[in-house]
Amino acid sequence: MISRGFPPLYAITDRKTTGVCAAENARIFVEAGIRSVQIREKDLADGRLLRETAAAAEIARGAGSRLFVDDRADVAKIVACGVHLGEDDLPAADARAILGPDAAIGVSTHDGEAAARAFADPACDYVAFGPVFATPVKSGRPAVGLEALRRVAAGRTKPLVAIGGIALDRLESVWDAGADAAAMIGAVNGPDAAERARRAVAIARRRFLPRKIWLVGFMGSGKTTIGRILAGRLDLPFFDLDAEIEAASGKPVRAIFETEGEAEFRRRERAYVEGSLAIPCGVFAAGGGTFAAEANRRVILREGVSIFLDVPFEVLVSRVPAKADRPLLGDAAQARRLLEERLPFYRMAGLSVPLTGGETPEHSAEELLRRLEERTCVI
């Protein structure tokens, strides 16, 4: 692929099969984690189309998603969203004159020559190509097939969106053929649109997001709880470093500190981090002091994506007293000193995710996924 700068999923609304208005249809997609949504409602009156597109644009902006409206550069201008143009619609250059330099403009193409012209058109930001597979939406147009998609992908100079008959079980095949994104209508619409969209997002995340993730941060920041949820959503194994050390030694972390000393615990911790090099994928919850050690940090930064869970101190100390297994923690003053010592190291992580502490673990895990998508240019 040329770039992961375009979201891998591009959902197109179909209120007739989903049974809700276009704006609500867009909300379903955005809340599931889809970062490109097109309002495609050819039979709506202008006033209603404008209102629903404006509402959808507000929803999309609030979630960091992109919104496009099909055909209508005038609506896109008023609402300040992108536009997608069909072969019989306004030329991209004319749409650019209306929308200005910052609007996103995509065009549909159906053969290699048209795709090449679109790639060469400076007014166009992305090119859709298809139908790749047979689809009732374009019933009069034959499927171009994966081989044609592969040829077009080989010559692309900007993001390529495959469209047409792309079911969930065909997503991998269009990405394998070189498409940057897959546009879907039937696969993500229907009475169960939310579940369909979530399934599509899960497939995309498992393919494009990092497969080795380390969560770092102070005790009480939620690394274990959030890590388990994150691992489940990415279909990855989960490893809790302290629990792994306890299992290997046959004694709790506190007991290791009390009977063998902190130096011995740090030696075992370092050995586990180095041993993790042999583990190809997973979500790892580091101990509170793991990332502060340079040798550990070098391994983690080289071998995976590190994420600092940045939780306010007041929340951390409210959680920690309930934990009887924190060998280095005394009172709140000691906890603050320890946190201040470690913060410069935590901030060396590849990604920092601020959390208020009031989020549910599920919402926190979703925020981590969203930040990972941003970091890897998946949205």
FENCORMO-V595157 format. One record per pair of residues at least 24 apart in sequence whose ideal C-beta (glycine too) atoms are under 6 Angstrom apart, sorted by the first residue. I is the first residue (numbers start at 1). J is the second residue. D is the distance in Angstrom with one decimal. If there is no record, write none. Layout:
I,J,D ; I,J,D
This chain:
1,180,5.8 ; 4,377,4.3 ; 4,378,5.9 ; 5,377,4.7 ; 6,159,3.6 ; 6,180,4.7 ; 6,181,5.3 ; 7,35,3.9 ; 7,36,4.3 ; 7,181,6.0 ; 7,379,5.2 ; 8,181,5.3 ; 8,204,4.6 ; 8,208,5.8 ; 9,34,4.9 ; 9,200,5.6 ; 9,204,5.3 ; 10,36,4.3 ; 10,161,5.6 ; 10,181,4.9 ; 10,183,4.1 ; 11,37,5.2 ; 11,184,5.9 ; 11,188,5.0 ; 12,38,4.5 ; 12,40,4.9 ; 12,185,4.6 ; 13,39,5.5 ; 13,40,5.7 ; 14,185,5.4 ; 14,189,4.1 ; 17,189,4.6 ; 17,190,5.2 ; 18,189,4.7 ; 18,193,4.6 ; 19,191,5.9 ; 21,52,5.8 ; 22,52,4.3 ; 23,52,4.5 ; 23,55,3.8 ; 23,56,4.5 ; 26,56,3.8 ; 26,59,5.8 ; 27,59,5.0 ; 28,193,5.0 ; 28,194,5.1 ; 29,197,5.3 ; 30,59,5.6 ; 30,60,5.8 ; 30,63,4.6 ; 30,65,4.9 ; 32,197,3.5 ; 32,198,4.8 ; 32,201,5.4 ; 33,201,4.0 ; 34,197,5.8 ; 35,65,4.6 ; 35,379,3.7 ; 36,66,4.8 ; 37,67,5.5 ; 38,68,4.4 ; 38,70,5.8 ; 38,84,5.5 ; 39,69,4.7 ; 40,70,4.1 ; 50,75,5.6 ; 53,79,5.1 ; 54,79,4.9 ; 57,81,4.6 ; 73,98,4.9 ; 92,121,5.5 ; 92,123,3.9 ; 92,124,4.5 ; 93,123,4.3 ; 96,123,4.1 ; 112,152,5.7 ; 115,152,4.7 ; 119,156,5.7 ; 119,157,4.7 ; 119,158,6.0 ; 126,158,5.9 ; 126,159,4.2 ; 126,161,5.8 ; 127,160,5.6 ; 128,161,4.3 ; 128,163,4.9 ; 130,162,6.0 ; 130,163,3.9 ; 130,164,3.5 ; 131,164,2.3 ; 131,165,5.7 ; 132,162,5.1 ; 132,164,4.8 ; 133,164,5.7 ; 133,165,3.0 ; 134,165,5.3 ; 135,164,4.7 ; 135,165,4.0 ; 137,185,5.9 ; 146,177,4.9 ; 149,177,4.6 ; 150,177,4.5 ; 150,178,5.8 ; 153,178,2.6 ; 168,199,5.9 ; 168,200,5.9 ; 171,203,5.4 ; 205,234,6.0 ; 206,234,5.8 ; 206,235,5.4 ; 208,378,5.1 ; 209,372,5.3 ; 210,305,4.3 ; 211,281,3.9 ; 212,281,5.4 ; 212,304,3.4 ; 213,283,4.9 ; 213,304,5.8 ; 213,305,5.2 ; 214,284,4.7 ; 214,286,5.7 ; 214,300,4.8 ; 214,304,5.3 ; 214,306,4.6 ; 215,285,5.1 ; 215,307,5.4 ; 216,286,4.8 ; 216,291,4.1 ; 216,306,5.7 ; 216,308,5.4 ; 216,346,5.8 ; 216,349,5.5 ; 217,308,5.5 ; 217,309,3.9 ; 217,346,6.0 ; 218,288,5.4 ; 218,316,5.4 ; 218,339,5.2 ; 219,288,4.3 ; 219,320,5.6 ; 219,326,5.6 ; 220,316,4.4 ; 220,319,3.8 ; 220,320,4.5 ; 221,309,4.1 ; 221,311,4.6 ; 222,309,6.0 ; 223,285,4.0 ; 224,285,4.8 ; 225,361,4.8 ; 226,361,5.4 ; 226,364,5.0 ; 226,365,5.2 ; 227,283,4.9 ; 227,285,4.3 ; 229,361,5.7 ; 229,365,4.0 ; 230,283,5.2 ; 230,365,4.8 ; 230,368,5.9 ; 231,283,4.0 ; 236,281,5.6 ; 236,282,5.3 ; 236,283,5.3 ; 237,282,4.5 ; 238,283,5.1 ; 239,282,5.4 ; 239,284,4.8 ; 240,285,4.7 ; 241,272,5.9 ; 241,286,5.4 ; 241,287,5.1 ; 242,287,5.2 ; 244,272,5.8 ; 252,325,5.9 ; 253,325,6.0 ; 254,325,5.1 ; 254,327,4.7 ; 257,327,3.8 ; 270,295,5.8 ; 273,299,5.2 ; 291,345,5.4 ; 292,342,4.9 ; 292,345,4.4 ; 305,350,5.2 ; 306,349,4.0 ; 306,350,4.8 ; 307,351,4.7 ; 307,353,5.9 ; 308,346,4.5 ; 308,349,3.9 ; 308,352,4.5 ; 310,352,5.3 ; 310,354,4.6 ; 311,355,5.1 ; 311,357,5.3 ; 315,357,3.2 ; 351,375,5.6
